[in-house]
């Protein structure tokens, strides 16, 4: 089926959201006045093994004909073609981008100007594995859609409300002033989930809430009175919980040992911590929780045990930062779909007032806590793309300088 012909019903105006990574581009197209994306998709493993998938608003796969996916440039051109965004009479009112790092000052979505782009490029050393690719996505969209407002939405912005004690390290003060501080990430996910929670439970919206974003990337956020007060992630997206291939919390002495005794370079250590650790490193099998759950290998079971233990430990830390806990919300690929992991995390937390209903948890209901649980426990699917699209709409028709 011809891709542009199959997508003739987009309408005359739309908002495009982009999340450009090192080897992938995630995208969604929102029609004017709709919060459900008309089309969403992913180009994964950009290069010789690349593939693209596109779903419609009902989650059904759309037959498409893709072009060259060997590079980010050609993959982006294929996205434009598949979505029919080069058709006459169809225009974008804005493009919203996920940008991992907004630094100390960006706490709101921002219209991207030449100065803003320069500011974000200066943050590359703070997020070297994410920021350059986010900015490349901005560059590609700017070239493809000149004059269309480009909007940056920051994963760090949600956490700019941290109190100082949760924002700093016990390092010389000059480093904090230079930007070496806790930033926190997954902010777009937390923003959406908190909004969905507040809409459903308005009477609890100012209470003490922990949101657990558990997936290939994983973190927790402590929220009080609708504001982030602590996060398990810190200066980088390495800290806190173990993840698919990232280590999570690590004694910095390990890094000194690797440099001094193993003569490892910064690049080698970076690959170790970002790409070879976490569930993959612990199990030696896979970074995918589903694969580990299905494996009979003892190493797979141990990797899961460690993940569960660290989730319990970090949840206790988040509750301590809040001075209590009124609600726990699971989201992310593992948080939304792995009922057995949710059950195991909650199984030793009765002292915190957490008790789940086994049947509700197995079904994946929105509320999985038991009637006797002091704390509410929920599962809320996250939607970062909608947060980006809503922000981009606010700038529709804006002027790019």
Residue pairs with C-beta under 8 A, 6 or more apart in sequence:
1 63
1 64
1 65
2 65
3 64
3 65
3 66
3 81
3 82
3 83
3 84
4 81
4 82
4 84
4 86
4 87
6 62
6 63
6 64
7 38
7 39
7 62
7 82
7 83
7 84
8 84
9 38
10 29
10 31
10 38
10 39
10 83
10 84
10 90
11 31
11 32
11 38
11 90
12 89
12 90
12 91
13 31
13 32
13 90
13 91
13 92
13 93
14 29
14 30
14 31
14 32
14 38
14 85
14 90
14 91
14 92
14 93
15 29
15 30
15 32
15 92
15 93
15 94
15 95
15 96
15 389
15 392
15 393
15 396
16 27
16 28
16 29
16 30
16 83
16 85
16 92
16 94
16 95
16 96
16 141
17 27
17 28
17 29
17 30
17 37
17 95
17 96
17 97
17 98
17 385
17 388
17 389
17 392
18 25
18 26
18 27
18 95
18 96
18 97
18 98
18 137
18 141
19 25
19 26
19 27
19 97
19 98
19 134
19 137
19 384
19 385
20 26
20 72
20 97
20 133
20 134
20 136
20 137
20 140
21 130
21 133
22 129
22 130
22 133
23 44
23 45
23 46
23 47
24 42
24 43
24 44
24 45
24 46
25 42
25 43
25 46
25 72
25 75
25 76
25 79
25 137
26 41
26 42
26 385
27 40
27 41
27 42
27 43
27 79
27 83
28 37
28 39
28 40
28 41
28 385
28 389
29 37
29 38
29 39
29 40
29 83
29 85
30 36
30 37
30 38
30 385
30 386
30 389
31 38
32 93
35 386
35 389
35 390
36 57
37 57
37 385
37 386
37 389
38 56
38 57
39 54
39 55
39 56
39 57
39 62
39 83
40 54
40 55
40 385
41 52
41 53
41 54
41 55
41 79
41 82
42 52
42 53
43 50
43 51
43 52
43 69
43 75
43 78
43 79
44 50
44 51
44 52
44 53
45 51
46 69
46 70
46 71
46 72
46 75
47 69
47 70
47 71
48 70
50 69
50 70
50 75
51 66
51 69
52 64
52 66
52 69
52 75
52 78
52 79
52 82
53 61
54 61
54 62
54 64
54 82
55 61
55 62
56 62
64 82
65 82
66 78
66 82
67 74
67 77
67 78
67 81
68 74
68 75
68 77
68 78
69 75
69 78
72 133
72 136
72 137
72 140
73 140
76 137
76 140
76 141
76 144
77 144
80 86
80 144
84 90
85 92
85 144
85 145
91 148
92 145
92 148
93 148
93 149
93 392
93 393
93 396
93 397
94 148
94 149
94 150
94 151
94 392
94 393
94 395
94 396
94 398
95 141
95 145
95 148
95 149
95 150
95 151
95 392
96 109
96 151
96 153
96 388
96 389
96 391
96 392
97 112
97 134
97 137
97 138
97 141
97 150
97 151
97 152
97 153
97 388
98 134
98 153
98 155
98 188
98 384
98 388
99 120
99 131
99 134
99 135
99 138
99 152
99 153
99 154
99 155
100 127
100 130
100 131
100 134
100 154
100 155
100 156
100 185
100 237
101 120
101 123
101 126
101 127
101 130
101 131
101 154
101 155
101 156
101 183
102 110
102 120
102 123
102 152
102 154
102 155
102 156
102 157
103 119
103 120
103 122
103 123
103 126
103 156
103 179
103 183
104 160
104 179
104 181
106 152
106 154
106 156
106 157
106 160
107 154
107 157
107 160
107 161
108 157
109 151
109 152
109 153
109 154
109 157
109 391
109 392
109 394
109 395
110 116
110 151
110 152
110 154
111 149
111 150
111 151
111 395
111 398
111 400
112 138
112 142
112 149
112 150
112 151
112 152
112 400
113 400
113 401
114 401
116 152
117 135
117 138
120 131
120 134
120 135
120 152
121 131
121 135
123 131
124 131
124 132
124 135
126 179
126 183
126 235
126 236
127 236
127 237
128 270
129 270
129 274
130 237
138 150
138 152
141 148
141 150
142 150
147 400
148 400
149 392
149 395
149 396
149 397
149 398
149 399
149 400
150 400
151 388
151 391
151 392
151 394
151 395
153 188
153 387
153 388
153 391
153 392
154 187
154 188
155 185
155 186
155 187
155 188
156 183
156 184
156 185
156 187
157 187
158 184
158 187
158 188
158 190
158 191
158 221
158 228
159 182
159 183
159 184
159 185
159 187
159 221
159 228
159 231
161 227
161 228
161 229
162 182
162 184
162 228
162 229
162 230
162 231
163 229
166 182
166 229
166 230
166 231
166 321
167 181
167 182
168 176
168 181
168 182
169 175
169 176
169 180
169 181
169 182
169 234
169 235
171 180
180 235
181 235
182 231
182 233
182 234
182 235
183 233
183 234
183 235
184 219
184 221
184 228
184 231
184 233
184 234
185 217
185 219
185 231
185 233
185 237
186 213
186 217
186 219
186 221
186 233
187 228
188 384
188 387
188 388
189 211
189 213
189 331
189 332
189 382
189 384
190 211
190 213
190 221
190 223
190 228
191 387
192 382
192 383
192 384
192 386
192 387
193 211
193 213
193 329
193 331
193 380
193 382
194 209
194 211
194 223
194 226
196 380
197 204
197 205
197 209
197 327
197 329
197 378
197 380
198 205
198 226
200 366
201 327
201 376
204 326
204 327
204 376
205 226
206 225
206 226
207 224
207 326
207 327
208 222
208 223
208 224
208 319
208 322
208 323
208 324
208 325
208 326
208 327
209 222
209 223
209 224
209 325
209 326
209 327
209 328
209 329
210 220
210 221
210 222
210 223
210 315
210 318
210 319
210 322
210 325
210 327
210 328
210 329
211 220
211 221
211 223
211 329
211 331
212 218
212 220
212 311
212 315
212 328
212 329
212 330
212 331
212 332
212 335
212 345
213 219
213 220
213 221
213 331
213 332
213 335
213 382
214 241
214 311
214 330
214 331
214 332
214 333
214 334
214 335
214 338
214 341
215 243
215 244
215 332
215 333
215 334
215 335
216 243
216 244
216 245
216 287
216 288
216 333
217 237
217 243
217 244
217 246
217 332
218 240
218 241
218 242
218 243
218 248
218 332
218 334
219 231
219 232
219 233
219 237
219 240
219 241
220 231
220 232
220 240
220 241
220 311
220 314
220 315
220 318
221 228
221 230
221 231
221 232
221 318
222 228
222 229
222 230
222 231
222 318
222 319
222 321
222 322
223 229
223 322
224 322
229 321
229 322
230 317
230 318
230 321
230 322
231 240
232 239
232 240
232 241
232 314
232 317
232 318
233 239
233 240
234 240
237 246
238 246
238 247
238 248
238 250
238 273
238 274
239 248
239 249
240 248
240 249
240 314
241 248
241 249
241 307
241 310
241 311
241 314
242 248
242 277
242 278
242 279
242 282
242 306
242 307
242 310
243 278
243 279
243 287
244 278
244 279
244 280
244 287
244 288
245 274
245 275
245 276
245 277
245 278
245 279
245 280
245 281
245 287
246 273
246 274
246 277
246 278
247 273
247 277
247 278
247 281
248 278
248 310
249 310
250 273
255 269
258 264
258 269
258 272
259 269
264 272
278 287
279 286
279 287
279 288
279 289
279 292
279 303
279 304
279 307
280 286
280 287
282 299
282 302
282 303
282 306
283 292
283 295
283 297
283 299
283 300
283 302
283 303
284 299
285 291
285 292
285 295
285 297
285 299
285 300
285 303
286 292
286 295
286 300
289 304
289 307
289 333
289 334
289 338
289 341
290 338
291 300
292 300
292 301
292 303
292 304
293 300
293 304
293 338
293 340
295 301
304 341
304 344
307 341
308 341
308 344
308 345
311 345
312 345
312 348
312 349
315 328
315 345
315 349
315 352
316 352
318 325
319 325
319 352
325 352
325 353
325 354
325 375
326 375
326 376
327 375
327 376
327 377
327 378
328 346
328 354
328 375
328 376
328 377
328 378
329 377
329 378
329 379
329 380
330 336
330 342
330 377
330 378
330 379
330 380
331 379
331 380
331 381
331 382
332 382
334 341
335 341
335 342
335 379
336 364
336 379
336 381
336 382
337 364
339 361
339 362
339 364
342 356
342 361
342 368
342 379
343 356
343 358
343 361
346 354
346 355
346 356
346 377
352 375
353 373
353 374
353 375
354 369
354 373
354 374
354 375
354 377
355 369
355 370
355 372
355 373
355 374
356 368
356 369
356 370
356 373
356 377
357 368
357 369
357 370
357 371
360 367
360 368
360 369
361 368
364 379
365 379
366 378
366 379
366 380
367 376
367 377
367 378
368 377
368 378
368 379
369 375
369 376
369 377
369 378
